[in-house]
């Protein structure tokens, strides 16, 4: 898998690899600390040594095992068979003090925290270096007490949420799973990340009564707050987790039109919504930039959770970290702008638009909204969100942010607006 990453091979992985928990764990962790581990290897081998795509993965694995998990030389040799023993001896005495001589502060930050320099350059204008470091450390999983959120889905049960939650609590206790209810979203509760597999194996998860959902993602739907009778459009809906929460808010009433461009993601959404007993969604395999409806000024609510760089979602998607560059950012900005334009056209006057991205960049949040603010009237967001970045010393009304190190969620921008009357 690491060789594939080096070759930039984008083919779908075979099932045995994707379903092997151990393989996925080491792959994700090595990719998460990619530049840091590579730096250690280069410094240890010396500048004149280079490794091909067959040897390098072994050295990456050995370095991670020794320095992150404190595995012994003997264990590494038994696991890898062919590995330079002299390299392992040098790794044991690797010195950061020596390795970082003559490095400037930003370069040190990039290497020690495994942050692409592009992210540092783009985030330092909007957050302090210590806040940047704390957010990256959270997304690197360095806080070992990391928890995740799970949502109760009452669409699969005839019981109300309170009774269902009581039964789920009993089941969690029975299975030795620690939990705590979220203070801001009544359908969410927190469990240790290490106990995720126990929840997935539980009957309540298998039956669709529970679903894994990041709190930031759930907050987007709390902000939208659709009513039972609404006509709702979810423009970039797959894999359907937010769509299912919209349906839960609406108690399976009203109408939701969910659009998704990629056919394989549409297929995933069909299966998920069926499992969660979502009944009021009509799925379109479409490009939402040119959404195929006859009417403008049609929808009561629109959710645009737009495609983005994923710079706030690196805890779960470490590969995205090394795609952060100007070309990738620009590509997403163009798509987002076109989607917002179409969202405003489709929304009826007085209708509600929620725009969100799992991005820490102002270019995908505040700066996007500024281009359309003349058509939009800001609405209040849940008061537990943090203020968004300041633009010319002022925050934009109707906007807020969630930060990994503050909220223990993905990094998100959320804006809520009403379309102005024409």
Buried (B, 14 or more C-beta within 10 A) or exposed (E): BBEBBBEEEEEEBEEEEEEBEEBBEBBBBBBBBBBBBBBBBBBBBEEEEEBEEEBBBBBBBBBBBBBEEEBEBEEBBEEBEEBBEEBBEBBEEBEEEEBBEEBEEBEEBBBBBBBBBBBBEBBBEBBEEEBBBBBBBBBBBEBEEBBBBBBBBBBBBEEEBEEBBEEBBEBBEEBEBEBEEBEBBEBBBBBBBEBBEBBEEBEBBEBBBBBBBBBBBBBBBBBBBBEEEBBBBBBBBBBBBBBBBBBBBBEBBBBBBBBBBEEEBBBBBBEBBEBBBBEBBEBBBBBBBEBEBEEEBBBBBBBBBBBBBBBBBBBBBBBBBBBBBEEBBEEBBEBBBBBBEBBBBBBBEEBBBBBBBBBBBBBBBBBBBBEBBEBBEBBEBBEEBEEBBEBEEEBBBBBBBBBBBBBBBBBBBBBBBBBEEE
